[in-house]
Amino acid sequence: MLKTKKELRKMFFDNFLGTIADNLVEANWALVMAWYPNVAYAQESLTMFAVSDTLWVVLSCAYYAVRTALVANLPAYMVGKNAEKASKPLKNAFYLVYLILTPAALISFIFAGEILGSLGVSKELLSMYVPYWRICVATIFLVCPSQMLITSYLKATFRTREAMILDHATTWFMAIGSFIALWVFNWGANGMMIACFLANAIPLIYFLIAKPCPNFFKNGFEFDQRWIKKLWLNTKWEIIRRLAPRIVAIFTTSSLLYLSPSFVSARYWIYTIGAFLEGVVDASASLANVDVSYNSKLGFKTQKEVYQNNKFIWRLALKLFFILIVSIGFSAPIWVNIISNDSAVKNAILNPMILILFAIEVGSKIRYYILLSITRSFLKKYNGIMQIIYAAATSILTPIGILIFLKALNLGLTGVFLTTAIVGFLQFFLSEIYLRKQKIKVGF
């Protein structure tokens, strides 16, 4: 049965509230360190967080990509089946994550110093950066895949409330744990990351105790090459699309680091605050993927009927997005002095042009990802081109924009956000043209 508007609205806000948990982690992580009495250590650590985050998002492509593939395929597979049938696709999602992640994680752990040095980290700071980054790699490899796949499994089976509660349990444990590690025990940034490791293990502990996937352990290994291949069809394109902006982000971070570490911190703060806007992107994209996948097995006669709810999801996301961007813009002068004493950070956050450009980037993403749900979960023969449009626009235009606006015209952070706004607009605009050229009636 087609999901009602009431059900869709509930799932959307459950998803969004879950993303708020992730966003609170980002904000808390930075604030806990920003307010630390040792100002010099705090500033060095915030720059380290920004540099490490640039590498983190590259490794995290593995579990994010497989997560998306699972969400795009599981709802359709589960139509008319009992709950225990989900164990096979979920297990094979885990297998695929580790097939992809293991080589990259080992290289990142062993050659941590060389990788960080190539980003512009000075030799004097490597003794601080390397242990922190290695704890990051251990967290990414050992606990993040289970945290991501378990909550995604719950969302894909329409248990969005359980997923949201798990997201918040992880967040608040991490928030409290990182504060205690730094402020009470004085364990520094490394102690904060250990708290992050423990917090991300919460969904796995819940999964072992509550057993939300019946007979998951009783059914054996259930390794299935057909499911690996099915998930890989989505995953390969997701990795290409996700890697493009992340690799480009390394170039951007490196360019800013050579100009001024304050620019890196300012950009990190803007994306930390802007993560609430990104939450709208994640919530709408996740819901659209699940809904289209589910509808594809309901026997509708026309293509447009399968993704008919995308129009409602788009409008719902757009309303929340505008409320958030206006709220951030008007409230910025109030809270900017709380989060940082760095003038570069303050000037960047209070710059209306940067806020407008960032809003264009995020608003374009909302549209693009709802369009992408059509090819991710239903018309998969078009999925490759849709993903390549995103990756090509990012990987080609971003370095050109950085060279022109940041280095040649010396526009500073405004140049960086002008580049990302142009790229974001072209990603959704070219994708929409492509779908319409294929005679796919978008319908919203």
GUZAKOL-398319 format. One record per residue (C-alpha): residue in one letter; x, y, z. Coordinates in Angstrom, 1 decimal. Each point is the difference from the previous one (the first is absolute). Example, Ala and Ser with C-alpha at 12.3 -4.5 7.8 and 13.67 -1.06 7.14 Angstrom:
2
node r:A, u:12.3, v:-4.5, w:7.8 $
node r:S, u:1.4, v:3.4, w:-0.7 $
! end
This chain:
444
node r:M, u:0.0, v:0.0, w:0.0 $
node r:L, u:1.2, v:3.5, w:-0.9 $
node r:K, u:1.3, v:1.9, w:3.0 $
node r:T, u:-2.3, v:2.9, w:1.1 $
node r:K, u:1.2, v:3.6, w:0.2 $
node r:K, u:-0.3, v:-0.3, w:3.8 $
node r:E, u:2.3, v:-3.0, w:0.0 $
node r:L, u:2.5, v:1.7, w:-2.3 $
node r:R, u:0.0, v:3.1, w:2.2 $
node r:K, u:0.6, v:-2.0, w:3.1 $
node r:M, u:2.9, v:-1.9, w:-1.6 $
node r:F, u:1.5, v:3.2, w:-1.4 $
node r:F, u:0.1, v:1.6, w:3.4 $
node r:D, u:1.3, v:-3.2, w:1.6 $
node r:N, u:2.8, v:0.0, w:-2.5 $
node r:F, u:0.7, v:3.7, w:0.5 $
node r:L, u:0.0, v:-0.3, w:3.8 $
node r:G, u:2.5, v:-2.8, w:-0.4 $
node r:T, u:2.2, v:2.2, w:-2.1 $
node r:I, u:-0.2, v:2.7, w:2.7 $
node r:A, u:1.8, v:-2.6, w:2.2 $
node r:D, u:2.8, v:-0.1, w:-2.5 $
node r:N, u:0.1, v:3.7, w:-0.3 $
node r:L, u:0.1, v:0.5, w:3.8 $
node r:V, u:3.0, v:-2.3, w:0.1 $
node r:E, u:1.8, v:2.3, w:-2.5 $
node r:A, u:-0.9, v:3.2, w:1.9 $
node r:N, u:0.7, v:-1.5, w:3.4 $
node r:W, u:3.3, v:-1.4, w:-1.2 $
node r:A, u:1.2, v:3.4, w:-1.0 $
node r:L, u:-1.5, v:1.9, w:2.9 $
node r:V, u:1.5, v:-2.4, w:2.7 $
node r:M, u:3.4, v:0.8, w:-1.4 $
node r:A, u:-0.6, v:3.6, w:-0.9 $
node r:W, u:-0.7, v:0.9, w:3.6 $
node r:Y, u:2.9, v:-1.9, w:1.4 $
node r:P, u:2.2, v:2.3, w:2.3 $
node r:N, u:3.2, v:-0.8, w:-1.8 $
node r:V, u:-0.7, v:2.3, w:-3.0 $
node r:A, u:3.1, v:-0.9, w:-2.0 $
node r:Y, u:-0.8, v:-3.8, w:0.2 $
node r:A, u:-3.6, v:0.6, w:-0.8 $
node r:Q, u:0.8, v:1.9, w:-3.2 $
node r:E, u:2.5, v:-2.6, w:-1.1 $
node r:S, u:-2.5, v:-2.8, w:0.7 $
node r:L, u:-2.8, v:1.7, w:-1.9 $
node r:T, u:2.2, v:0.3, w:-3.1 $
node r:M, u:0.9, v:-3.7, w:0.6 $
node r:F, u:-3.7, v:-0.9, w:0.1 $
node r:A, u:-0.5, v:1.7, w:-3.3 $
node r:V, u:3.0, v:-1.7, w:-1.7 $
node r:S, u:-1.0, v:-3.4, w:1.4 $
node r:D, u:-3.6, v:0.5, w:-1.0 $
node r:T, u:1.1, v:0.5, w:-3.6 $
node r:L, u:1.6, v:-3.5, w:0.1 $
node r:W, u:-2.8, v:-1.6, w:2.1 $
node r:V, u:-2.6, v:0.8, w:-2.7 $
node r:V, u:2.1, v:-1.8, w:-2.6 $
node r:L, u:0.2, v:-3.3, w:2.0 $
node r:S, u:-3.6, v:0.3, w:1.1 $
node r:C, u:-1.1, v:-0.2, w:-3.7 $
node r:A, u:0.1, v:-3.8, w:0.4 $
node r:Y, u:-2.7, v:-0.3, w:2.6 $
node r:Y, u:-2.1, v:3.0, w:-1.3 $
node r:A, u:0.0, v:-1.4, w:-3.5 $
node r:V, u:-1.1, v:-3.5, w:1.1 $
node r:R, u:-2.5, v:1.5, w:2.4 $
node r:T, u:-1.7, v:1.8, w:-2.9 $
node r:A, u:0.1, v:-3.2, w:-2.1 $
node r:L, u:-1.7, v:-1.9, w:2.8 $
node r:V, u:-2.7, v:2.7, w:0.5 $
node r:A, u:-0.6, v:0.0, w:-3.8 $
node r:N, u:-0.5, v:-3.7, w:-0.3 $
node r:L, u:-1.3, v:-1.4, w:3.3 $
node r:P, u:-3.5, v:1.6, w:0.1 $
node r:A, u:-0.9, v:-1.5, w:-3.4 $
node r:Y, u:1.4, v:-3.4, w:1.0 $
node r:M, u:-2.0, v:-0.1, w:3.2 $
node r:V, u:-3.4, v:0.6, w:-1.6 $
node r:G, u:-2.1, v:-3.1, w:0.9 $
node r:K, u:2.8, v:-1.6, w:2.1 $
node r:N, u:0.4, v:-0.6, w:3.7 $
node r:A, u:2.6, v:1.9, w:2.1 $
node r:E, u:2.6, v:-2.7, w:0.2 $
node r:K, u:0.5, v:0.1, w:-3.8 $
node r:A, u:1.9, v:3.3, w:0.6 $
node r:S, u:3.0, v:-1.8, w:1.6 $
node r:K, u:1.6, v:-1.1, w:-3.3 $
node r:P, u:0.1, v:3.5, w:-1.7 $
node r:L, u:1.1, v:1.6, w:3.3 $
node r:K, u:2.9, v:-2.5, w:0.4 $
node r:N, u:1.1, v:0.4, w:-3.5 $
node r:A, u:0.0, v:3.7, w:0.4 $
node r:F, u:2.5, v:-0.5, w:2.9 $
node r:Y, u:2.2, v:-2.3, w:-2.2 $
node r:L, u:0.1, v:2.6, w:-2.8 $
node r:V, u:0.9, v:2.9, w:2.3 $
node r:Y, u:3.0, v:-1.9, w:1.4 $
node r:L, u:1.1, v:-1.2, w:-3.5 $
node r:I, u:0.2, v:3.7, w:-1.0 $
node r:L, u:1.2, v:1.5, w:3.3 $
node r:T, u:2.7, v:-2.3, w:1.2 $
node r:P, u:2.8, v:0.9, w:-2.5 $
node r:A, u:-0.6, v:3.7, w:0.4 $
node r:A, u:-0.1, v:-0.1, w:3.8 $
node r:L, u:3.2, v:-2.0, w:0.2 $
node r:I, u:1.8, v:2.4, w:-2.3 $
node r:S, u:-1.3, v:3.0, w:2.0 $
node r:F, u:1.0, v:-1.5, w:3.3 $
node r:I, u:3.5, v:-1.1, w:-1.1 $
node r:F, u:0.9, v:3.1, w:-2.0 $
node r:A, u:-1.7, v:2.6, w:2.1 $
node r:G, u:3.0, v:2.3, w:0.3 $
node r:E, u:0.7, v:0.0, w:-3.7 $
node r:I, u:-3.7, v:0.7, w:-0.9 $
node r:L, u:-0.3, v:2.8, w:2.5 $
node r:G, u:3.3, v:1.5, w:-1.1 $
node r:S, u:-1.2, v:0.1, w:-3.6 $
node r:L, u:-2.9, v:2.2, w:1.1 $
node r:G, u:2.3, v:2.6, w:1.4 $
node r:V, u:0.2, v:-1.0, w:3.6 $
node r:S, u:3.4, v:1.1, w:1.3 $
node r:K, u:2.5, v:-2.6, w:1.4 $
node r:E, u:-0.2, v:1.7, w:3.4 $
node r:L, u:-3.7, v:-0.8, w:0.2 $
node r:L, u:0.0, v:-3.6, w:-1.3 $
node r:S, u:0.6, v:-1.3, w:3.6 $
node r:M, u:-3.4, v:1.5, w:0.9 $
node r:Y, u:-1.8, v:-0.8, w:-3.2 $
node r:V, u:1.1, v:-3.7, w:-0.6 $
node r:P, u:-1.3, v:-1.6, w:3.2 $
node r:Y, u:-3.4, v:1.9, w:-0.3 $
node r:W, u:-0.4, v:-1.1, w:-3.7 $
node r:R, u:0.8, v:-3.6, w:0.8 $
node r:I, u:-2.7, v:-0.1, w:2.7 $
node r:C, u:-2.3, v:1.5, w:-2.7 $
node r:V, u:0.9, v:-2.8, w:-2.4 $
node r:A, u:-0.7, v:-2.6, w:2.7 $
node r:T, u:-3.4, v:1.6, w:0.7 $
node r:I, u:-0.9, v:0.1, w:-3.7 $
node r:F, u:1.0, v:-3.7, w:-0.5 $
node r:L, u:-1.2, v:-1.7, w:3.1 $
node r:V, u:-3.3, v:1.7, w:1.0 $
node r:C, u:-1.2, v:2.6, w:-2.6 $
node r:P, u:-1.2, v:-2.6, w:-2.5 $
node r:S, u:-2.3, v:-1.8, w:2.5 $
node r:Q, u:-1.3, v:3.4, w:1.3 $
node r:M, u:-0.9, v:1.1, w:-3.6 $
node r:L, u:-1.4, v:-3.3, w:-1.3 $
node r:I, u:-2.1, v:-0.8, w:3.0 $
node r:T, u:-1.7, v:3.3, w:0.1 $
node r:S, u:-0.5, v:-0.1, w:-3.8 $
node r:Y, u:-1.5, v:-3.4, w:0.2 $
node r:L, u:-2.6, v:1.3, w:2.5 $
node r:K, u:-0.8, v:2.9, w:-2.3 $
node r:A, u:-0.3, v:-2.2, w:-3.0 $
node r:T, u:-2.5, v:-2.2, w:1.9 $
node r:F, u:-2.0, v:3.2, w:1.0 $
node r:R, u:1.1, v:-0.1, w:3.6 $
node r:T, u:1.2, v:3.6, w:-0.2 $
node r:R, u:-0.8, v:0.7, w:3.7 $
node r:E, u:2.3, v:-2.7, w:1.2 $
node r:A, u:2.8, v:1.2, w:-2.3 $
node r:M, u:-0.5, v:3.6, w:1.3 $
node r:I, u:0.2, v:-1.2, w:3.7 $
node r:L, u:3.3, v:-1.8, w:-0.8 $
node r:D, u:1.4, v:3.0, w:-1.7 $
node r:H, u:-0.7, v:2.1, w:3.0 $
node r:A, u:1.3, v:-2.6, w:2.5 $
node r:T, u:3.3, v:0.0, w:-2.0 $
node r:T, u:0.1, v:3.8, w:-0.1 $
node r:W, u:-0.6, v:0.7, w:3.7 $
node r:F, u:2.4, v:-2.7, w:1.1 $
node r:M, u:2.6, v:1.5, w:-2.3 $
node r:A, u:-0.7, v:3.6, w:1.2 $
node r:I, u:0.2, v:-0.8, w:3.6 $
node r:G, u:3.0, v:-2.4, w:-0.4 $
node r:S, u:2.0, v:2.4, w:-2.0 $
node r:F, u:-0.6, v:2.8, w:2.6 $
node r:I, u:1.1, v:-2.3, w:2.8 $
node r:A, u:3.0, v:-1.3, w:-1.9 $
node r:L, u:1.3, v:3.6, w:-0.7 $
node r:W, u:-1.1, v:2.1, w:3.0 $
node r:V, u:-0.1, v:-2.6, w:2.8 $
node r:F, u:2.8, v:-2.4, w:-0.8 $
node r:N, u:2.1, v:2.4, w:-2.2 $
node r:W, u:0.5, v:-2.7, w:-2.6 $
node r:G, u:0.0, v:2.5, w:-2.9 $
node r:A, u:-1.2, v:-0.6, w:-3.5 $
node r:N, u:0.9, v:-3.7, w:0.1 $
node r:G, u:-2.2, v:-0.6, w:3.0 $
node r:M, u:-2.9, v:1.7, w:-1.8 $
node r:M, u:0.5, v:-2.4, w:-3.0 $
node r:I, u:0.0, v:-3.0, w:2.4 $
node r:A, u:-3.4, v:1.2, w:1.3 $
node r:C, u:-1.1, v:0.3, w:-3.7 $
node r:F, u:1.0, v:-3.7, w:-0.5 $
node r:L, u:-2.0, v:-1.2, w:3.0 $
node r:A, u:-3.0, v:2.0, w:-1.0 $
node r:N, u:-0.1, v:-1.4, w:-3.5 $
node r:A, u:-0.2, v:-3.5, w:1.5 $
node r:I, u:-3.4, v:0.7, w:1.5 $
node r:P, u:-2.1, v:-1.1, w:-3.1 $
node r:L, u:2.0, v:-3.3, w:-0.1 $
node r:I, u:-0.7, v:-0.6, w:3.7 $
node r:Y, u:-3.7, v:0.7, w:-0.6 $
node r:F, u:0.0, v:-2.3, w:-3.0 $
node r:L, u:1.6, v:-2.9, w:2.1 $
node r:I, u:-2.5, v:0.5, w:2.9 $
node r:A, u:-3.3, v:1.0, w:-1.7 $
node r:K, u:0.5, v:-2.2, w:-3.1 $
node r:P, u:-2.1, v:2.3, w:-2.4 $
node r:C, u:0.9, v:-2.3, w:-2.9 $
node r:P, u:-1.5, v:-3.4, w:0.9 $
node r:N, u:2.3, v:-3.1, w:-0.3 $
node r:F, u:2.9, v:2.2, w:-1.2 $
node r:F, u:2.5, v:-2.2, w:1.8 $
node r:K, u:-1.9, v:-3.3, w:-0.3 $
node r:N, u:0.0, v:0.1, w:-3.8 $
node r:G, u:3.7, v:-0.4, w:-0.3 $
node r:F, u:2.3, v:2.1, w:-2.2 $
node r:E, u:-2.4, v:0.2, w:-3.0 $
node r:F, u:2.8, v:1.2, w:-2.3 $
node r:D, u:-1.7, v:0.6, w:-3.3 $
node r:Q, u:1.8, v:1.2, w:-3.1 $
node r:R, u:-3.3, v:1.0, w:-1.6 $
node r:W, u:-0.7, v:2.4, w:2.8 $
node r:I, u:3.6, v:1.3, w:-0.1 $
node r:K, u:-0.3, v:0.7, w:-3.7 $
node r:K, u:-3.5, v:1.6, w:0.5 $
node r:L, u:1.3, v:2.3, w:2.7 $
node r:W, u:3.2, v:0.7, w:-2.0 $
node r:L, u:-2.1, v:1.3, w:-3.0 $
node r:N, u:-1.0, v:2.9, w:2.2 $
node r:T, u:3.2, v:0.2, w:2.1 $
node r:K, u:2.5, v:0.5, w:-2.8 $
node r:W, u:-1.9, v:3.1, w:-1.2 $
node r:E, u:-0.4, v:1.3, w:3.5 $
node r:I, u:3.7, v:-0.3, w:0.7 $
node r:I, u:0.8, v:1.9, w:-3.2 $
node r:R, u:-2.4, v:2.7, w:0.9 $
node r:R, u:1.0, v:0.2, w:3.6 $
node r:L, u:3.8, v:-0.1, w:-0.6 $
node r:A, u:0.0, v:2.9, w:-2.4 $
node r:P, u:-0.9, v:2.8, w:2.5 $
node r:R, u:2.0, v:-1.7, w:2.7 $
node r:I, u:3.2, v:-0.1, w:-2.0 $
node r:V, u:-0.6, v:3.5, w:-1.2 $
node r:A, u:-0.5, v:1.0, w:3.7 $
node r:I, u:3.5, v:-1.2, w:0.6 $
node r:F, u:1.3, v:2.4, w:-2.7 $
node r:T, u:-2.2, v:2.8, w:1.4 $
node r:T, u:1.1, v:-0.6, w:3.6 $
node r:S, u:3.7, v:-0.2, w:-1.0 $
node r:S, u:-0.4, v:3.3, w:-1.9 $
node r:L, u:-1.6, v:1.8, w:3.0 $
node r:L, u:2.6, v:-1.5, w:2.4 $
node r:Y, u:2.8, v:1.5, w:-2.0 $
node r:L, u:-1.7, v:3.4, w:0.0 $
node r:S, u:-1.1, v:0.0, w:3.7 $
node r:P, u:-1.0, v:-2.7, w:2.5 $
node r:S, u:-2.8, v:2.5, w:1.1 $
node r:F, u:-1.6, v:-0.5, w:-3.4 $
node r:V, u:-0.2, v:-3.7, w:0.6 $
node r:S, u:-1.5, v:0.4, w:3.4 $
node r:A, u:-2.6, v:2.6, w:-1.3 $
node r:R, u:-1.0, v:-2.4, w:-2.8 $
node r:Y, u:-0.3, v:-2.8, w:2.5 $
node r:W, u:-2.3, v:2.1, w:2.2 $
node r:I, u:-2.2, v:1.0, w:-2.9 $
node r:Y, u:-0.5, v:-3.6, w:-1.0 $
node r:T, u:-0.5, v:-1.0, w:3.6 $
node r:I, u:-2.8, v:2.6, w:0.4 $
node r:G, u:-1.3, v:-0.7, w:-3.5 $
node r:A, u:-0.3, v:-3.7, w:0.9 $
node r:F, u:-3.6, v:0.8, w:1.2 $
node r:L, u:-0.7, v:1.0, w:-3.6 $
node r:E, u:1.7, v:-3.2, w:-1.3 $
node r:G, u:-2.3, v:-1.9, w:2.3 $
node r:V, u:-2.9, v:1.0, w:-2.2 $
node r:V, u:1.9, v:-1.4, w:-3.0 $
node r:D, u:0.6, v:-3.3, w:1.8 $
node r:A, u:-3.5, v:-0.3, w:1.3 $
node r:S, u:-1.7, v:0.6, w:-3.3 $
node r:A, u:2.5, v:-2.1, w:-2.0 $
node r:S, u:-0.4, v:-3.0, w:2.4 $
node r:L, u:-3.8, v:0.2, w:0.0 $
node r:A, u:-0.2, v:0.4, w:-3.8 $
node r:N, u:2.3, v:-3.1, w:-0.5 $
node r:V, u:-2.0, v:-2.2, w:2.3 $
node r:D, u:-3.4, v:1.2, w:-1.4 $
node r:V, u:1.0, v:-0.5, w:-3.6 $
node r:S, u:1.5, v:-3.4, w:0.6 $
node r:Y, u:-3.1, v:-1.1, w:1.9 $
node r:N, u:-2.4, v:1.4, w:-2.6 $
node r:S, u:1.9, v:-1.8, w:-2.8 $
node r:K, u:-1.5, v:-3.3, w:1.2 $
node r:L, u:-3.6, v:1.1, w:0.4 $
node r:G, u:-1.0, v:-0.6, w:-3.6 $
node r:F, u:-0.6, v:3.5, w:-1.2 $
node r:K, u:-0.7, v:0.3, w:-3.7 $
node r:T, u:2.1, v:3.1, w:-0.8 $
node r:Q, u:3.5, v:1.1, w:1.0 $
node r:K, u:-1.3, v:3.3, w:1.4 $
node r:E, u:-2.2, v:-1.7, w:2.5 $
node r:V, u:3.0, v:-1.8, w:1.6 $
node r:Y, u:1.6, v:3.3, w:1.0 $
node r:Q, u:-3.2, v:2.1, w:0.3 $
node r:N, u:0.8, v:0.8, w:3.7 $
node r:N, u:3.3, v:1.8, w:-1.0 $
node r:K, u:-2.0, v:3.2, w:-0.6 $
node r:F, u:-1.3, v:-0.1, w:3.6 $
node r:I, u:3.5, v:-0.8, w:1.4 $
node r:W, u:1.5, v:2.9, w:-2.1 $
node r:R, u:-2.4, v:2.6, w:1.3 $
node r:L, u:0.2, v:-1.2, w:3.6 $
node r:A, u:3.8, v:0.1, w:-0.2 $
node r:L, u:0.0, v:3.5, w:-1.6 $
node r:K, u:-2.2, v:1.5, w:2.7 $
node r:L, u:2.2, v:-1.3, w:2.8 $
node r:F, u:3.1, v:1.1, w:-1.8 $
node r:F, u:-1.2, v:3.6, w:-0.3 $
node r:I, u:-1.0, v:0.1, w:3.6 $
node r:L, u:3.5, v:-1.2, w:1.1 $
node r:I, u:2.0, v:2.3, w:-2.3 $
node r:V, u:-1.9, v:3.1, w:1.1 $
node r:S, u:0.4, v:-1.0, w:3.7 $
node r:I, u:3.7, v:-0.5, w:-0.4 $
node r:G, u:0.4, v:3.3, w:-1.8 $
node r:F, u:-1.8, v:2.1, w:2.5 $
node r:S, u:1.4, v:-1.7, w:3.1 $
node r:A, u:3.6, v:-0.1, w:-1.1 $
node r:P, u:1.0, v:3.3, w:1.6 $
node r:I, u:-1.3, v:-1.4, w:3.4 $
node r:W, u:1.9, v:-3.2, w:0.2 $
node r:V, u:3.1, v:0.7, w:-2.2 $
node r:N, u:1.9, v:1.4, w:3.0 $
node r:I, u:-0.7, v:-3.1, w:2.0 $
node r:I, u:1.6, v:-2.4, w:-2.4 $
node r:S, u:3.3, v:1.7, w:-0.8 $
node r:N, u:2.2, v:3.0, w:0.7 $
node r:D, u:1.8, v:-0.4, w:-3.3 $
node r:S, u:-0.8, v:3.1, w:-2.2 $
node r:A, u:0.2, v:-2.1, w:-3.2 $
node r:V, u:-2.7, v:-2.4, w:1.3 $
node r:K, u:-2.2, v:2.9, w:1.1 $
node r:N, u:0.3, v:1.9, w:-3.3 $
node r:A, u:-0.7, v:-3.1, w:-2.0 $
node r:I, u:-3.2, v:-0.9, w:1.9 $
node r:L, u:-1.3, v:3.5, w:-0.1 $
node r:N, u:0.7, v:0.5, w:-3.7 $
node r:P, u:-3.5, v:0.0, w:-1.6 $
node r:M, u:1.5, v:-0.9, w:-3.4 $
node r:I, u:1.5, v:-3.2, w:1.4 $
node r:L, u:-3.3, v:-1.0, w:1.6 $
node r:I, u:-1.9, v:0.6, w:-3.3 $
node r:L, u:2.5, v:-2.0, w:-2.0 $
node r:F, u:-0.1, v:-2.8, w:2.5 $
node r:A, u:-3.8, v:0.0, w:-0.2 $
node r:I, u:0.2, v:-0.3, w:-3.8 $
node r:E, u:2.3, v:-3.0, w:0.4 $
node r:V, u:-2.2, v:-1.8, w:2.5 $
node r:G, u:-3.3, v:0.8, w:-1.7 $
node r:S, u:1.4, v:-1.4, w:-3.2 $
node r:K, u:0.9, v:-3.2, w:1.8 $
node r:I, u:-3.5, v:-0.5, w:1.3 $
node r:R, u:-1.4, v:0.2, w:-3.6 $
node r:Y, u:2.8, v:-2.2, w:-1.4 $
node r:Y, u:-0.3, v:-2.8, w:2.5 $
node r:I, u:-3.8, v:-0.2, w:-0.3 $
node r:L, u:0.5, v:-0.3, w:-3.8 $
node r:L, u:2.7, v:-2.6, w:0.6 $
node r:S, u:-2.4, v:-2.2, w:2.0 $
node r:I, u:-1.8, v:-0.8, w:-3.3 $
node r:T, u:3.1, v:-1.6, w:-1.4 $
node r:R, u:1.5, v:-1.4, w:3.2 $
node r:S, u:-3.1, v:-2.0, w:0.9 $
node r:F, u:-2.0, v:-0.5, w:-3.2 $
node r:L, u:1.4, v:1.0, w:-3.4 $
node r:K, u:3.4, v:-1.3, w:0.6 $
node r:K, u:1.3, v:0.0, w:-3.5 $
node r:Y, u:0.2, v:3.8, w:0.2 $
node r:N, u:1.7, v:0.0, w:3.4 $
node r:G, u:3.6, v:0.0, w:-1.3 $
node r:I, u:-0.4, v:3.1, w:-2.1 $
node r:M, u:-1.8, v:1.8, w:2.9 $
node r:Q, u:2.8, v:-0.8, w:2.4 $
node r:I, u:2.7, v:0.9, w:-2.6 $
node r:I, u:-1.6, v:3.4, w:-0.6 $
node r:Y, u:0.5, v:0.8, w:3.7 $
node r:A, u:3.5, v:-1.4, w:0.1 $
node r:A, u:1.2, v:1.7, w:-3.2 $
node r:A, u:-1.4, v:3.4, w:1.0 $
node r:T, u:1.8, v:-0.2, w:3.3 $
node r:S, u:3.3, v:-1.4, w:-1.1 $
node r:I, u:0.4, v:2.2, w:-3.0 $
node r:L, u:-1.5, v:3.3, w:1.0 $
node r:T, u:1.0, v:0.2, w:3.7 $
node r:P, u:3.8, v:0.1, w:-0.6 $
node r:I, u:-0.6, v:2.6, w:-2.8 $
node r:G, u:-2.1, v:2.1, w:2.3 $
node r:I, u:2.5, v:-0.2, w:2.8 $
node r:L, u:2.8, v:1.0, w:-2.3 $
node r:I, u:-2.0, v:3.0, w:-1.4 $
node r:F, u:-1.9, v:1.3, w:3.1 $
node r:L, u:2.3, v:-0.9, w:2.8 $
node r:K, u:3.5, v:0.2, w:-1.5 $
node r:A, u:-0.3, v:2.3, w:-3.0 $
node r:L, u:-2.7, v:2.5, w:1.2 $
node r:N, u:0.9, v:-0.5, w:3.7 $
node r:L, u:-3.7, v:-0.1, w:1.2 $
node r:G, u:0.8, v:-2.1, w:3.0 $
node r:L, u:-2.8, v:-2.2, w:1.4 $
node r:T, u:-2.5, v:1.8, w:-2.1 $
node r:G, u:1.8, v:-1.4, w:-3.0 $
node r:V, u:-0.3, v:-3.5, w:1.4 $
node r:F, u:-3.7, v:0.2, w:0.6 $
node r:L, u:-0.6, v:1.7, w:-3.4 $
node r:T, u:1.6, v:-3.0, w:-1.5 $
node r:T, u:-2.1, v:-2.5, w:1.9 $
node r:A, u:-3.2, v:2.0, w:-0.8 $
node r:I, u:0.7, v:-0.1, w:-3.7 $
node r:V, u:0.9, v:-3.7, w:0.1 $
node r:G, u:-3.1, v:-0.9, w:2.0 $
node r:F, u:-2.4, v:1.9, w:-2.3 $
node r:L, u:1.5, v:-1.7, w:-3.1 $
node r:Q, u:-0.3, v:-3.4, w:1.6 $
node r:F, u:-3.7, v:0.2, w:0.4 $
node r:F, u:-0.6, v:2.0, w:-3.2 $
node r:L, u:1.8, v:-2.4, w:-2.3 $
node r:S, u:-1.5, v:-3.0, w:1.8 $
node r:E, u:-3.5, v:1.3, w:-0.6 $
node r:I, u:0.7, v:0.7, w:-3.6 $
node r:Y, u:1.4, v:-3.5, w:-0.4 $
node r:L, u:-3.2, v:-1.6, w:1.5 $
node r:R, u:-2.3, v:2.0, w:-2.2 $
node r:K, u:2.1, v:-0.9, w:-3.1 $
node r:Q, u:-0.7, v:-3.6, w:0.9 $
node r:K, u:-3.7, v:0.8, w:0.0 $
node r:I, u:-0.2, v:-0.6, w:3.7 $
node r:K, u:-2.8, v:2.1, w:1.4 $
node r:V, u:1.4, v:1.4, w:3.2 $
node r:G, u:-3.4, v:1.2, w:1.2 $
node r:F, u:1.2, v:2.8, w:2.4 $
! end
